[in-house]
Amino acid sequence: MDAIRNYLVALVAVGVTWIPSAFGQRNAGPSPWVTGTYSNLTYNEEGGDLLGWEIQLIPSRNGFKAVVQFAEGGEPDVALADVAVSGAQVHFVLSAPFSPPGEFDGTVSPKGLEGAFKDKGGSPEHLVLPRSTSYWQRRRK
């Protein structure tokens, strides 16, 4: 009788660990994990200015927030926005006085964040932002 009970306990233990992975279940929350820093901000030595985008997706009490920086030379503009997350899809709106105001729709992957930013009255700008440390935390010369 003990052998049968031990066999059943082992079978249940294997089933508990196998079933979630077999059906692709993950921890609660968005998949893949969307929080992180996504940045292509770079300093242009030739022009002496900062160019690109940096988006940090951060969890908060009421969902997710995005800290967004955009630079076209000179100092970047910075905004904080509420983020709608559905699986790997993210969406947020940047309102004035952020320059330029607009909407971002993108997809998070283990490699980064890819999507389009459409400013008010403009055409979409395709963004590919690798997952990385913040530009402001990278070692510079």
N, C-alpha and C positions, 0 to 999 in steps of 0.2 A: 504494500500500500504506500509506503514511504517513497518507493521508486517512482510510482505513478504520480504522486504529489510533486516530487522534485521535477519530474519531466514536464508537468503542466506549468509549474512556476517558471521553469526555463523557457518554455514555449511562449508564455505571456510576456516575459521580459524581452525576448527577441521581437515579438510582435509590436510591443510598445515602441521600441526604437526603430523598427523597420517601416511601419505603416506611415508615419508622418513624412519620412524622406521619400517613400515610394510615390506619394501623391503630391509631392512638391510643396508641402506646407512649410511655412517659415514662421519666425517670431511675429507677433502682432505688429502691425504698422506697415508702412509702405515698403515696397520691394522694388528695386534694391534700396538699401538704406540711403535716403536722400540727403541727410545732413552732411555738410562738409564745405570746403572752399573750392571754388572753380574759377580759374583765373588765366587770362592771357595778357595781363598787364605787363608791359615791358617799357624800359627806358630806352629811348632812341638817342644813342650817343651823337649821331650826326646832327640831328635837329635839336638836341638838348631838351627833349620833352617826353612826357609820359603818354603812352597810347594803350588802348584796350579796355577790357571789361574785367571786373571781378565780382563774383556773386557768392555770398556765404549764405547757406541755408541752415537755419538754426531752429531747434524745437523751442516752443514756448508753452505757457499754460493753456493758451487758446489756439493750438495748432502750430504752424510753422511761420517763421519770419525770414525775409531776405534782406541782407545788407548788400546794397548794390553800389558799385563804383564804376564810373564811366569817365574815360579820359581821352581827349582829342588834342593833347598838348597842354602843358601847364598843369594846374592842380585839378584833380578829378572831382566830379560832383558825387555826392553821397546821398543815398536814400534808404529808408526802411519801409518795407512793404509786407502786407499779409500775403501768405502763399497758400494757394489751393493745391493739395497733393492728392493724386489718385494713382496708386501704384507707383510707377516710375515717372508719371507725368506731373509737371509742375506748371503753375500759371500764377502770374502776379501782375499788378498794375502799378506803374510809377506815375504819380500825379505831380503837377506843377507844385512847387517851384523846381522840381528835378528837371534838369535839362539834358536831353529832351524827354518830355512826358510820353508815355506809351505803355504797351503791354508786351509781356514775354510769355511765350509758350515753349516748353522744352521737355526733354526726356533725359533722365539721369541713368547713367550706366556705371559699372565699376571704373571705367576709364575717365568719365567726365560728364559734362552737361552740354547737350546740343539742342539748339532750338532757334527761334526767330524772335527778334525784338522789332515791334512795329511802332514807330513813333507816330504821334497824331499827325495825320496828313502826309505821311511819308511811306516809302516802300519798306518791306521787311528787310532787316539786316540779319543774315545767317550767322549765328555764333557757335563756335566750337571751343568750349572752355575745359581744358584738362583739369582733373582733380589734382589739387596741389596745395602747397602752403600758400599763405597770403603773400602777395608781393611785398608787403610791409614787414614780413618776417624773414624774407630771404636775405642772405648775405649779399651785400653789394660792395663794389670796389671802393 
